[in-house]
C-alpha cells in the first residue's frame, strides 16, 4: 500500500478519539472547573466583561476562553461535553499546524508524520480533555509560528500571512496574556539575528501588527478600565506575569526541570530530536526554516528555565516544533540513519518496559487501591508493539518500526478513551457528592470545603461553595452560623476536628480520591479518602 494513503488513514484514526466520549468523564479539578463554570456564570448574569467564579470576581486571566465556551454553551447547551468541544478543536488545529510546518521544511509525508505525532501523543490527548487555556494559547502561538514560516516561504503572499500572524498573536494575548506575543517575538528576533537579517524587521510591518493586536485586545481592557480603573489590569499584567516570572508561586524546580517535560509531552516521537539535530547543514531556505524550529524550542524552554515559577504546561507550545522536526526525520530528512534506528528501538523498548510497569502497578494483586479498566489491553498492545518495533528498528526497517509505534500509540489512546478514562470516575468524588447534596440540601444550606481543592463542585451544584484552608477557626465559625450545612473534607481532617464540631454530625458519602502524585501510586500507598458530612442526620 502506498505510504501517503496509509498515513492519512492512520491520522484519521488518531484524531477521532479527541471527539469521542467528551462527556464520559467529569470535570478535572482544578483548572478545568474554572473554564466550565465561569462562562456559565457569565451567561446567567448577562455580563461578558466581568468574569466570575463561585460568584467571586475572576480577573487572573483574559476573557477570550470564557467567551468561546459561553458561545458553545449558547449554541449547544451547558454541559461538560460542550465545554470540551473547543479544546478538542484546538488539538485538531495543532495537528494542522504540525502538518503545515513539516510540509514547509520537507514534504507532505513529513507533514503527515508530524500531525500523527501530535495526535497519537497520550499527553496531548489528556490535555485536550481538561486544559482549556493552555491548549488554546498553544494553538494561537503555533499559528503565529506557521504564518511566519509561510510568509518566509512565499514572499509574494507575505502581506496576507503577516496579517494572519498578528491576528493569531492578538488572540493568544486575549487568551493568556503577553506571553503569546513576547515568546514568538523573541524567537523571530533571534532568528533574524542568526540569519543576519535584522534589517528585515521593517518587512514584518510591525506598525500594522501593533494595530491588529490592539484592535483585538484593547476593547475588553477598555471596557474593564471603564468599570474598574487600573486595578484588575495592573493586577493581571504585574501579578500574573511579571511577579510569577520573578518570584516562585509553586514548588521550586531546578534548571533541568524542562528537558524531561519536552521528552514526555510528545513521547515517543520526541526521542527523534537527536537524529533531527544531526541533519546535514546546508544553505537552502529549508535549512533556515529548520533552524527556526530549533530556536522555537530552545528560546521557549530557555525563557521558562530562567523563570522562578516553573510549570510543565508553560513550555507546551514547543510540541508543534518537536513534531515537525520528528516528521522530517521519519520522512527521510537526510539524517544519519543509524541514529534514527536506535531512537526508534529505544522508543519500542520503553513501550514494552512501560507495559511491564503498568502491569505491576495496575494489573491486580499489588498493594495499590486502583481498579482501572483496559489495563490488560494496554499491557498487551504496548508490550507486543514495543517488542515488534524494537526488532524492526534493529534490522533497519525504519518505516515499519515507526508505523508499528504509531499504530500502537493510536490503539492505546482508543483504549484509554473508551475504557480507562471512564473508570477514573471511581476515584473522582465530586459528582456523587454533589448529587447527595442536591438531594438533601435546602435553598439556604451552606456548602463548605475544608482543605480540599474541588472547584468543579460549584459547576455541578450551581451554587456558592465556601472554601477554608488550614486554620479551622473560620470554618467552625461558619458552621455555628449555619442551621444546615454540608461539609466536604478529608477523613483524617474530619477525625482531627472531632469534638470541635458544634453539633452531632454524620457522614453521608465516603469516597476515595485519585492520588495525582506518581511516587505515591508507584509506592502503592492507600488512597486518600474524602467524606461528606452534614448536621442533618435524620
Kinemage of the C-alpha trace (Angstrom):
@kinemage 1
@onewidth
@group {chain A} dominant
@subgroup {mainchain}
@vectorlist {calphas} color= white
{ca unk a 1} P 0.000 0.000 0.000
{ca unk a 2} L 1.384 3.485 -0.841
{ca unk a 3} L 2.637 5.380 2.188
{ca unk a 4} L 0.524 8.524 1.886
{ca unk a 5} L -2.965 6.901 1.995
{ca unk a 6} L -1.775 4.706 4.858
{ca unk a 7} L -0.605 7.715 6.864
{ca unk a 8} L -3.805 9.650 6.110
{ca unk a 9} L -5.900 6.733 7.400
{ca unk a 10} L -3.725 6.478 10.498
{ca unk a 11} L -4.047 10.217 11.151
{ca unk a 12} L -7.836 9.994 10.917
{ca unk a 13} L -7.841 7.098 13.384
{ca unk a 14} L -5.570 9.093 15.704
{ca unk a 15} L -7.726 12.236 15.589
{ca unk a 16} L -11.101 10.585 16.259
{ca unk a 17} L -10.565 9.870 19.994
{ca unk a 18} L -10.318 13.610 20.612
{ca unk a 19} L -14.043 13.901 19.857
{ca unk a 20} L -15.357 10.646 21.354
{ca unk a 21} L -16.919 10.403 24.811
{ca unk a 22} L -16.260 14.033 25.708
{ca unk a 23} L -18.818 13.883 28.494
{ca unk a 24} L -17.942 10.426 29.792
{ca unk a 25} L -15.610 11.771 32.473
{ca unk a 26} L -16.401 14.504 34.959
{ca unk a 27} L -14.511 17.783 35.243
{ca unk a 28} L -10.865 17.518 36.228
{ca unk a 29} L -10.028 19.705 39.191
{ca unk a 30} L -8.795 22.238 39.492
{ca unk a 31} L -8.165 24.152 36.245
{ca unk a 32} L -10.919 22.763 34.039
{ca unk a 33} L -13.560 23.803 36.560
{ca unk a 34} L -12.834 27.497 36.024
{ca unk a 35} L -13.339 27.264 32.253
{ca unk a 36} L -16.550 25.277 32.620
{ca unk a 37} L -18.201 27.340 35.351
{ca unk a 38} L -17.106 30.918 34.637
{ca unk a 39} L -18.812 31.012 31.188
{ca unk a 40} L -21.974 29.589 32.765
{ca unk a 41} L -21.954 32.382 35.332
{ca unk a 42} L -21.358 34.903 32.534
{ca unk a 43} L -24.479 33.721 30.751
{ca unk a 44} L -26.523 33.619 33.962
{ca unk a 45} L -25.504 37.179 34.879
{ca unk a 46} L -25.630 38.509 31.315
{ca unk a 47} L -22.219 40.089 31.999
{ca unk a 48} L -19.485 39.298 29.472
{ca unk a 49} L -16.996 41.893 30.717
{ca unk a 50} L -16.554 40.772 34.324
{ca unk a 51} L -15.781 37.050 34.647
{ca unk a 52} L -16.646 35.420 37.951
{ca unk a 53} L -16.261 32.021 39.548
{ca unk a 54} L -18.210 30.879 42.593
{ca unk a 55} L -19.884 34.316 42.471
{ca unk a 56} L -16.500 35.994 43.041
{ca unk a 57} L -14.609 38.165 40.509
{ca unk a 58} L -12.017 36.292 38.454
{ca unk a 59} L -9.601 38.547 36.588
{ca unk a 60} L -6.418 36.466 36.759
{ca unk a 61} L -6.721 35.522 33.068
{ca unk a 62} L -8.006 37.367 29.976
{ca unk a 63} L -11.501 36.750 28.746
{ca unk a 64} L -11.352 35.003 25.353
{ca unk a 65} L -11.508 31.437 26.662
{ca unk a 66} L -14.636 32.272 28.664
{ca unk a 67} L -16.262 33.882 25.640
{ca unk a 68} L -15.518 30.853 23.469
{ca unk a 69} L -17.061 28.391 25.918
{ca unk a 70} L -20.017 30.710 26.520
{ca unk a 71} L -20.618 30.757 22.773
{ca unk a 72} L -20.648 26.968 22.654
{ca unk a 73} L -22.980 26.876 25.674
{ca unk a 74} L -25.347 29.258 23.895
{ca unk a 75} L -25.314 27.081 20.780
{ca unk a 76} L -25.431 23.593 22.299
{ca unk a 77} L -26.384 23.929 25.969
{ca unk a 78} L -24.362 23.854 29.183
{ca unk a 79} L -22.527 20.575 29.736
{ca unk a 80} L -19.055 19.177 30.274
{ca unk a 81} L -19.058 17.659 26.785
{ca unk a 82} L -19.855 21.016 25.180
{ca unk a 83} L -17.117 22.746 27.202
{ca unk a 84} L -14.612 20.239 25.817
{ca unk a 85} L -15.529 20.648 22.142
{ca unk a 86} L -13.399 23.793 21.644
{ca unk a 87} L -10.469 22.126 23.444
{ca unk a 88} L -10.693 19.195 21.033
{ca unk a 89} L -10.847 21.622 18.120
{ca unk a 90} L -7.665 23.297 19.343
{ca unk a 91} L -5.934 19.898 19.327
{ca unk a 92} L -7.115 19.398 15.749
{ca unk a 93} L -5.641 22.793 14.877
{ca unk a 94} L -2.305 21.755 16.411
{ca unk a 95} L -2.278 18.706 14.148
{ca unk a 96} L -2.854 21.011 11.187
{ca unk a 97} L -0.062 23.375 12.249
{ca unk a 98} L 2.379 20.498 12.739
{ca unk a 99} L 1.456 19.249 9.265
{ca unk a 100} L 1.988 22.697 7.759
{ca unk a 101} L 5.361 23.236 9.431
{ca unk a 102} L 6.778 19.847 8.460
{ca unk a 103} L 5.427 20.161 4.932
{ca unk a 104} L 7.093 23.568 4.615
{ca unk a 105} L 10.517 22.239 5.582
{ca unk a 106} L 10.305 18.817 3.916
{ca unk a 107} L 7.275 17.179 2.276
{ca unk a 108} L 3.657 16.117 2.608
{ca unk a 109} L 4.789 12.812 4.102
{ca unk a 110} L 6.755 14.696 6.751
{ca unk a 111} L 3.643 16.750 7.466
{ca unk a 112} L 1.522 13.643 7.938
{ca unk a 113} L 4.070 12.159 10.324
{ca unk a 114} L 4.171 15.418 12.301
{ca unk a 115} L 0.377 15.522 12.590
{ca unk a 116} L 0.350 11.869 13.668
{ca unk a 117} L 2.962 12.672 16.317
{ca unk a 118} L 0.649 15.303 17.819
{ca unk a 119} L -2.499 13.200 17.516
{ca unk a 120} L -1.014 9.998 18.936
{ca unk a 121} L 0.637 11.578 21.978
{ca unk a 122} L -1.183 10.449 25.151
{ca unk a 123} L -0.238 13.658 26.935
{ca unk a 124} L -1.726 15.844 24.201
{ca unk a 125} L -4.902 13.747 24.287
{ca unk a 126} L -5.183 14.131 28.050
{ca unk a 127} L -4.596 17.882 27.905
{ca unk a 128} L -7.301 18.109 25.232
{ca unk a 129} L -9.745 16.725 27.805
{ca unk a 130} L -9.039 19.169 30.615
{ca unk a 131} L -6.611 22.078 29.969
{ca unk a 132} L -8.539 24.720 28.040
{ca unk a 133} L -6.398 27.838 28.306
{ca unk a 134} L -3.017 26.201 27.654
{ca unk a 135} L -4.334 24.277 24.662
{ca unk a 136} L -5.748 27.471 23.185
{ca unk a 137} L -2.706 29.664 23.789
{ca unk a 138} L -0.557 26.868 22.343
{ca unk a 139} L -2.804 26.820 19.279
{ca unk a 140} L -2.524 30.572 18.741
{ca unk a 141} L 1.238 30.611 19.300
{ca unk a 142} L 1.614 27.674 16.905
{ca unk a 143} L -0.458 29.502 14.291
{ca unk a 144} L 1.735 32.572 14.773
{ca unk a 145} L 4.771 30.408 14.002
{ca unk a 146} L 3.124 28.772 10.986
{ca unk a 147} L 2.088 32.084 9.401
{ca unk a 148} L 5.621 33.419 9.880
{ca unk a 149} L 7.089 30.326 8.199
{ca unk a 150} L 4.677 30.630 5.280
{ca unk a 151} L 5.471 34.335 4.945
{ca unk a 152} L 9.147 33.422 4.644
{ca unk a 153} L 8.451 30.635 2.154
{ca unk a 154} L 6.072 32.680 -0.014
{ca unk a 155} L 7.219 36.323 -0.264
{ca unk a 156} L 4.504 37.066 -2.821
{ca unk a 157} L 1.877 36.325 -0.142
{ca unk a 158} L 3.799 37.843 2.749
{ca unk a 159} L 1.237 40.554 3.499
{ca unk a 160} L -1.632 38.087 3.860
{ca unk a 161} L 0.347 35.754 6.111
{ca unk a 162} L 1.602 38.588 8.309
{ca unk a 163} L -1.969 39.765 8.909
{ca unk a 164} L -2.891 36.224 9.980
{ca unk a 165} L 0.236 36.042 12.143
{ca unk a 166} L -0.586 39.223 14.047
{ca unk a 167} L -4.237 38.211 14.402
{ca unk a 168} L -3.155 34.891 15.931
{ca unk a 169} L -0.797 36.705 18.309
{ca unk a 170} L -3.570 39.073 19.371
{ca unk a 171} L -5.997 36.225 20.010
{ca unk a 172} L -3.294 34.444 22.003
{ca unk a 173} L -2.799 37.547 24.120
{ca unk a 174} L -6.540 37.753 24.766
{ca unk a 175} L -6.383 34.092 25.811
{ca unk a 176} L -3.489 34.097 28.287
{ca unk a 177} L -1.685 37.403 28.133
{ca unk a 178} L 1.536 38.936 26.781
{ca unk a 179} L 3.396 35.615 26.729
{ca unk a 180} L 1.630 34.862 23.412
{ca unk a 181} L 3.391 37.863 21.858
{ca unk a 182} L 6.646 38.025 23.821
{ca unk a 183} L 7.779 34.453 23.128
{ca unk a 184} L 7.150 34.392 19.346
{ca unk a 185} L 8.699 37.863 19.167
{ca unk a 186} L 11.865 36.670 20.918
{ca unk a 187} L 12.076 33.644 18.621
{ca unk a 188} L 11.653 35.666 15.432
{ca unk a 189} L 14.151 38.286 16.624
{ca unk a 190} L 16.718 35.593 17.443
{ca unk a 191} L 16.152 34.006 14.042
{ca unk a 192} L 16.647 37.283 12.174
{ca unk a 193} L 19.848 37.896 14.140
{ca unk a 194} L 21.079 34.395 13.304
{ca unk a 195} L 20.324 34.984 9.631
{ca unk a 196} L 21.951 38.433 9.784
{ca unk a 197} L 18.677 39.939 8.597
{ca unk a 198} L 17.844 42.261 11.454
{ca unk a 199} L 17.098 44.983 8.933
{ca unk a 200} L 14.173 42.887 7.676
{ca unk a 201} L 12.160 43.763 10.779
{ca unk a 202} L 10.554 46.569 8.790
{ca unk a 203} L 9.357 43.993 6.232
{ca unk a 204} L 7.371 42.377 9.044
{ca unk a 205} L 5.203 45.530 9.187
{ca unk a 206} L 5.364 45.997 12.975
{ca unk a 207} L 3.114 49.070 12.953
{ca unk a 208} L 0.394 47.133 11.144
{ca unk a 209} L 0.939 44.277 13.589
{ca unk a 210} L 0.551 46.530 16.615
{ca unk a 211} L -2.672 47.925 15.163
{ca unk a 212} L -4.103 44.430 14.597
{ca unk a 213} L -3.170 43.248 18.096
{ca unk a 214} L -4.638 46.366 19.704
{ca unk a 215} L -7.843 46.014 17.682
{ca unk a 216} L -8.286 42.518 19.111
{ca unk a 217} L -7.106 43.066 22.682
{ca unk a 218} L -7.974 46.661 23.552
{ca unk a 219} L -11.823 46.605 23.540
{ca unk a 220} L -12.113 44.303 26.558
{ca unk a 221} L -9.398 46.114 28.508
{ca unk a 222} L -11.001 49.474 27.721
{ca unk a 223} L -14.356 48.157 28.979
{ca unk a 224} L -12.619 46.797 32.067
{ca unk a 225} L -10.917 50.139 32.711
{ca unk a 226} L -14.202 51.996 32.295
{ca unk a 227} L -15.739 49.938 35.109
{ca unk a 228} L -12.816 49.332 37.480
{ca unk a 229} L -9.945 51.613 36.558
{ca unk a 230} L -6.450 50.123 36.518
{ca unk a 231} L -6.975 47.708 39.429
{ca unk a 232} L -7.583 44.449 37.580
{ca unk a 233} L -5.443 45.344 34.558
{ca unk a 234} L -2.354 46.074 36.655
{ca unk a 235} L -3.112 43.074 38.859
{ca unk a 236} L -3.089 40.779 35.840
{ca unk a 237} L -0.084 42.145 33.977
{ca unk a 238} L 2.031 42.519 37.104
{ca unk a 239} L 0.787 39.793 39.441
{ca unk a 240} L 0.070 37.041 36.913
{ca unk a 241} L 3.023 37.733 34.612
{ca unk a 242} L 5.958 39.741 35.978
{ca unk a 243} L 5.585 38.585 39.586
{ca unk a 244} L 5.156 34.936 38.617
{ca unk a 245} L 8.292 35.119 36.496
{ca unk a 246} L 10.332 36.843 39.206
{ca unk a 247} L 9.029 35.046 42.305
{ca unk a 248} L 8.106 31.386 42.678
{ca unk a 249} L 4.430 30.720 43.401
{ca unk a 250} L 4.785 26.934 43.116
{ca unk a 251} L 7.302 24.332 44.302
{ca unk a 252} L 10.807 25.400 43.350
{ca unk a 253} L 12.206 23.423 40.434
{ca unk a 254} L 15.753 23.303 39.165
{ca unk a 255} L 17.342 24.262 35.871
{ca unk a 256} L 16.877 20.740 34.496
{ca unk a 257} L 13.128 20.611 35.125
{ca unk a 258} L 12.087 21.133 31.500
{ca unk a 259} L 14.152 18.654 29.407
{ca unk a 260} L 12.183 15.645 30.740
{ca unk a 261} L 8.964 17.592 30.107
{ca unk a 262} L 9.964 18.121 26.467
{ca unk a 263} L 10.503 14.369 26.115
{ca unk a 264} L 7.294 13.461 27.922
{ca unk a 265} L 4.960 15.891 26.161
{ca unk a 266} L 5.379 14.223 22.773
{ca unk a 267} L 6.661 10.790 23.751
{ca unk a 268} L 7.766 8.665 21.941
{ca unk a 269} L 8.294 10.992 18.960
{ca unk a 270} L 10.363 13.456 20.990
{ca unk a 271} L 13.163 10.870 21.036
{ca unk a 272} L 13.716 11.718 17.368
{ca unk a 273} L 15.077 15.134 18.331
{ca unk a 274} L 18.530 13.551 18.466
{ca unk a 275} L 18.591 12.399 14.825
{ca unk a 276} L 16.869 15.667 13.886
{ca unk a 277} L 19.824 17.523 15.385
{ca unk a 278} L 22.177 15.561 13.111
{ca unk a 279} L 20.671 16.798 9.849
{ca unk a 280} L 23.410 17.816 7.460
{ca unk a 281} L 23.949 21.590 7.342
{ca unk a 282} L 23.239 23.499 4.180
{ca unk a 283} L 22.206 26.893 2.863
{ca unk a 284} L 18.758 26.244 1.390
{ca unk a 285} L 15.667 28.071 2.696
{ca unk a 286} L 14.519 24.752 4.164
{ca unk a 287} L 17.598 24.652 6.379
{ca unk a 288} L 16.931 28.210 7.527
{ca unk a 289} L 13.362 27.277 8.487
{ca unk a 290} L 14.587 24.188 10.312
{ca unk a 291} L 16.789 26.483 12.381
{ca unk a 292} L 13.675 28.497 13.208
{ca unk a 293} L 12.014 25.386 14.655
{ca unk a 294} L 15.058 24.704 16.806
{ca unk a 295} L 15.018 28.309 18.014
{ca unk a 296} L 11.320 27.959 18.865
{ca unk a 297} L 12.202 25.008 21.081
{ca unk a 298} L 15.352 26.484 22.623
{ca unk a 299} L 14.074 30.020 23.269
{ca unk a 300} L 10.795 28.923 24.893
{ca unk a 301} L 12.465 26.304 27.095
{ca unk a 302} L 15.287 28.714 27.935
{ca unk a 303} L 12.884 31.544 28.764
{ca unk a 304} L 10.926 29.482 31.277
{ca unk a 305} L 14.049 27.813 32.663
{ca unk a 306} L 15.038 31.277 33.907
{ca unk a 307} L 11.590 31.808 35.441
{ca unk a 308} L 11.228 31.483 39.203
{ca unk a 309} L 7.870 29.775 38.682
{ca unk a 310} L 8.073 26.615 36.588
{ca unk a 311} L 5.066 24.620 35.416
{ca unk a 312} L 5.171 21.831 32.851
{ca unk a 313} L 2.424 23.429 30.759
{ca unk a 314} L 4.426 26.620 30.256
{ca unk a 315} L 6.530 25.008 27.514
{ca unk a 316} L 3.719 23.061 25.862
{ca unk a 317} L 3.870 25.342 22.761
{ca unk a 318} L 7.156 23.666 21.750
{ca unk a 319} L 5.291 20.478 20.813
{ca unk a 320} L 4.491 21.606 17.268
{ca unk a 321} L 8.175 22.264 16.559
{ca unk a 322} L 9.165 18.910 18.055
{ca unk a 323} L 6.512 17.176 15.940
{ca unk a 324} L 7.649 18.923 12.744
{ca unk a 325} L 11.295 18.005 13.351
{ca unk a 326} L 10.307 14.405 14.084
{ca unk a 327} L 8.164 14.331 10.939
{ca unk a 328} L 11.120 15.408 8.839
{ca unk a 329} L 13.230 12.602 10.302
{ca unk a 330} L 10.565 9.972 9.645
{ca unk a 331} L 10.099 11.157 6.069
{ca unk a 332} L 13.793 10.680 5.395
{ca unk a 333} L 15.246 14.067 6.126
{ca unk a 334} L 18.835 13.215 5.340
{ca unk a 335} L 19.708 12.194 8.884
{ca unk a 336} L 22.191 9.576 9.841
{ca unk a 337} L 20.012 6.509 9.599
{ca unk a 338} L 21.810 4.789 12.440
{ca unk a 339} L 20.570 7.310 14.999
{ca unk a 340} L 17.009 7.153 13.729
{ca unk a 341} L 17.136 3.397 14.002
{ca unk a 342} L 18.485 3.496 17.546
{ca unk a 343} L 15.930 6.061 18.736
{ca unk a 344} L 13.038 4.024 17.335
{ca unk a 345} L 14.496 0.945 19.003
{ca unk a 346} L 14.672 2.889 22.276
{ca unk a 347} L 11.054 4.002 21.856
{ca unk a 348} L 9.969 0.400 21.334
{ca unk a 349} L 11.972 -0.727 24.351
{ca unk a 350} L 10.404 1.939 26.555
{ca unk a 351} L 6.950 0.888 25.375
{ca unk a 352} L 7.332 -2.737 26.380
{ca unk a 353} L 9.131 -1.734 29.590
{ca unk a 354} L 6.241 0.595 30.323
{ca unk a 355} L 3.836 -2.290 29.758
{ca unk a 356} L 5.656 -4.248 32.458
{ca unk a 357} L 5.390 -1.324 34.889
{ca unk a 358} L 1.687 -0.784 34.159
{ca unk a 359} L 1.038 -4.472 34.766
{ca unk a 360} L 2.865 -4.375 38.100
{ca unk a 361} L 1.145 -1.199 39.304
{ca unk a 362} L -2.379 -1.569 37.910
{ca unk a 363} L -2.620 -5.198 36.869
{ca unk a 364} L -4.053 -6.503 40.102
{ca unk a 365} L -2.575 -8.221 43.073
{ca unk a 366} L -0.479 -5.227 44.151
{ca unk a 367} L -0.682 -3.004 47.201
{ca unk a 368} L -2.482 -0.241 45.345
{ca unk a 369} L -6.206 0.512 45.512
{ca unk a 370} L -6.780 1.359 41.856
{ca unk a 371} L -9.121 -0.675 39.697
{ca unk a 372} L -8.845 0.747 36.200
{ca unk a 373} L -10.441 -0.783 33.123
{ca unk a 374} L -8.496 -1.566 29.977
{ca unk a 375} L -5.215 -2.304 31.766
{ca unk a 376} L -4.811 -5.741 30.189
{ca unk a 377} L -5.386 -4.322 26.694
{ca unk a 378} L -2.847 -1.555 27.342
{ca unk a 379} L -0.259 -4.059 28.544
{ca unk a 380} L -0.768 -6.409 25.595
{ca unk a 381} L -0.751 -3.637 22.966
{ca unk a 382} L 2.247 -1.754 24.359
{ca unk a 383} L 4.217 -4.895 25.124
{ca unk a 384} L 3.643 -6.590 21.776
{ca unk a 385} L 4.054 -3.484 19.629
{ca unk a 386} L 7.060 -2.319 21.623
{ca unk a 387} L 8.905 -5.587 21.080
{ca unk a 388} L 7.969 -5.648 17.392
{ca unk a 389} L 9.091 -2.052 16.861
{ca unk a 390} L 12.391 -2.700 18.616
{ca unk a 391} L 13.176 -5.684 16.410
{ca unk a 392} L 12.120 -3.873 13.224
{ca unk a 393} L 14.290 -0.878 14.080
{ca unk a 394} L 17.314 -3.034 14.826
{ca unk a 395} L 17.124 -4.598 11.356
{ca unk a 396} L 16.805 -1.128 9.745
{ca unk a 397} L 13.110 -1.410 8.867
{ca unk a 398} L 12.672 2.220 9.857
{ca unk a 399} L 9.293 2.942 8.255
{ca unk a 400} L 7.839 -0.331 9.554
{ca unk a 401} L 9.158 0.374 13.059
{ca unk a 402} L 7.751 3.910 13.087
{ca unk a 403} L 4.414 2.702 11.728
{ca unk a 404} L 4.237 -0.004 14.400
{ca unk a 405} L 4.862 2.571 17.129
{ca unk a 406} L 2.262 4.926 15.648
{ca unk a 407} L -0.395 2.206 15.425
{ca unk a 408} L 0.437 1.225 18.997
{ca unk a 409} L 0.034 4.774 20.312
{ca unk a 410} L -3.247 5.266 18.457
{ca unk a 411} L -4.596 1.970 19.798
{ca unk a 412} L -3.536 2.915 23.335
{ca unk a 413} L -5.375 6.232 23.028
{ca unk a 414} L -8.532 4.445 21.906
{ca unk a 415} L -8.365 2.075 24.878
{ca unk a 416} L -7.695 4.982 27.209
{ca unk a 417} L -10.690 6.993 25.958
{ca unk a 418} L -13.184 4.129 25.743
{ca unk a 419} L -12.181 2.085 28.783
{ca unk a 420} L -9.639 3.586 31.158
{ca unk a 421} L -10.715 7.221 31.346
{ca unk a 422} L -14.349 6.487 32.324
{ca unk a 423} L -13.139 4.142 35.070
{ca unk a 424} L -11.315 7.028 36.768
{ca unk a 425} L -14.760 8.190 37.894
{ca unk a 426} L -14.463 5.700 40.754
{ca unk a 427} L -11.822 7.978 42.222
{ca unk a 428} L -13.416 11.359 41.459
{ca unk a 429} L -15.864 12.119 44.276
{ca unk a 430} L -17.328 15.441 43.138
{ca unk a 431} L -20.304 14.182 41.110
{ca unk a 432} L -21.668 11.646 43.643
{ca unk a 433} L -21.170 14.090 46.497
{ca unk a 434} L -22.866 16.851 44.518
{ca unk a 435} L -25.791 14.534 43.798
{ca unk a 436} L -26.091 13.749 47.510
{ca unk a 437} L -26.103 17.444 48.402
{ca unk a 438} L -28.688 18.314 45.738
{ca unk a 439} L -30.967 15.541 47.004
{ca unk a 440} L -30.895 16.790 50.617
{ca unk a 441} L -29.908 20.452 50.856
{ca unk a 442} L -32.371 23.277 51.305
{ca unk a 443} L -32.024 26.581 49.494
{ca unk a 444} L -30.262 28.266 52.435
{ca unk a 445} L -27.962 25.371 53.310
{ca unk a 446} L -24.243 26.129 53.433
{ca unk a 447} L -21.866 24.028 51.345
{ca unk a 448} L -18.362 24.035 52.776
{ca unk a 449} L -14.946 22.693 51.743
{ca unk a 450} L -12.042 22.270 54.136
{ca unk a 451} L -8.520 21.588 52.846
{ca unk a 452} L -9.788 20.209 49.538
{ca unk a 453} L -9.430 21.643 46.034
{ca unk a 454} L -12.627 20.648 44.232
{ca unk a 455} L -13.873 23.796 42.487
{ca unk a 456} L -15.840 21.713 39.989
{ca unk a 457} L -18.491 21.205 42.684
{ca unk a 458} L -19.536 24.804 42.030
{ca unk a 459} L -20.398 23.796 38.445
{ca unk a 460} L -22.321 20.675 39.423
{ca unk a 461} L -24.246 22.349 42.263
{ca unk a 462} L -24.636 25.732 40.539
{ca unk a 463} L -24.460 27.351 43.946
{ca unk a 464} L -21.841 29.061 46.088
{ca unk a 465} L -19.320 26.920 47.961
{ca unk a 466} L -17.397 28.369 50.923
{ca unk a 467} L -13.773 27.244 50.959
{ca unk a 468} L -11.499 27.085 54.010
{ca unk a 469} L -7.877 26.038 54.373
{ca unk a 470} L -5.554 25.182 57.272
{ca unk a 471} L -6.930 27.297 60.137
{ca unk a 472} L -10.199 25.624 61.244
{ca unk a 473} L -11.440 28.641 63.221
{ca unk a 474} L -13.215 30.416 60.308
{ca unk a 475} L -14.757 27.088 59.261
{ca unk a 476} L -16.104 26.430 62.749
{ca unk a 477} L -17.478 29.964 62.934
{ca unk a 478} L -19.323 29.436 59.643
{ca unk a 479} L -20.681 26.095 60.860
{ca unk a 480} L -22.028 27.670 64.061
{ca unk a 481} L -23.847 30.275 61.979
{ca unk a 482} L -25.391 27.682 59.615
{ca unk a 483} L -28.563 25.818 60.653
{ca unk a 484} L -27.925 23.380 57.804
{ca unk a 485} L -24.541 22.648 56.268
{ca unk a 486} L -22.755 20.102 54.100
{ca unk a 487} L -19.014 19.841 54.607
{ca unk a 488} L -16.501 18.099 52.330
{ca unk a 489} L -13.127 17.307 53.857
{ca unk a 490} L -10.548 14.569 54.188
{ca unk a 491} L -11.326 11.680 56.505
{ca unk a 492} L -8.220 12.493 58.543
{ca unk a 493} L -9.280 16.142 58.919
{ca unk a 494} L -12.757 15.033 59.995
{ca unk a 495} L -11.246 12.833 62.663
{ca unk a 496} L -8.953 15.667 63.784
{ca unk a 497} L -11.801 18.167 64.083
{ca unk a 498} L -13.879 15.669 66.011
{ca unk a 499} L -15.342 17.240 69.119
{ca unk a 500} L -14.743 20.774 67.827
{ca unk a 501} L -17.750 20.445 65.539
{ca unk a 502} L -20.597 22.167 67.391
{ca unk a 503} L -23.364 19.611 66.857
{ca unk a 504} L -23.930 15.967 66.051
{ca unk a 505} L -22.745 15.156 62.526
{ca unk a 506} L -22.954 12.181 60.252
{ca unk a 507} L -21.136 11.028 57.131
{ca unk a 508} L -23.465 10.658 54.151
{ca unk a 509} L -20.806 9.984 51.494
{ca unk a 510} L -17.352 8.469 51.739
{ca unk a 511} L -15.247 8.336 48.558
{ca unk a 512} L -11.648 7.559 47.563
{ca unk a 513} L -9.694 10.273 45.776
{ca unk a 514} L -7.264 9.683 42.928
{ca unk a 515} L -3.719 10.484 44.065
{ca unk a 516} L -2.041 12.633 41.410
{ca unk a 517} L 1.460 12.058 42.831
{ca unk a 518} L 3.143 9.369 40.730
{ca unk a 519} L 5.534 8.378 43.506
{ca unk a 520} L 2.586 7.544 45.780
{ca unk a 521} L 0.924 5.499 43.033
{ca unk a 522} L 4.110 3.517 42.386
{ca unk a 523} L 4.613 3.016 46.122
{ca unk a 524} L 1.120 1.537 46.416
{ca unk a 525} L 0.054 3.954 49.124
{ca unk a 526} L -3.530 3.811 50.337
{ca unk a 527} L -5.777 6.252 48.528
{ca unk a 528} L -6.795 9.385 50.431
{ca unk a 529} L -10.457 9.393 51.414
{ca unk a 530} L -12.930 12.260 51.377
{ca unk a 531} L -16.119 12.426 53.404
{ca unk a 532} L -19.296 14.463 53.038
{ca unk a 533} L -20.554 15.462 56.465
{ca unk a 534} L -23.809 17.139 57.485
{ca unk a 535} L -25.605 18.193 60.647
{ca unk a 536} L -28.915 16.992 59.165
{ca unk a 537} L -28.692 13.350 60.136
{ca unk a 538} L -32.359 12.456 60.190
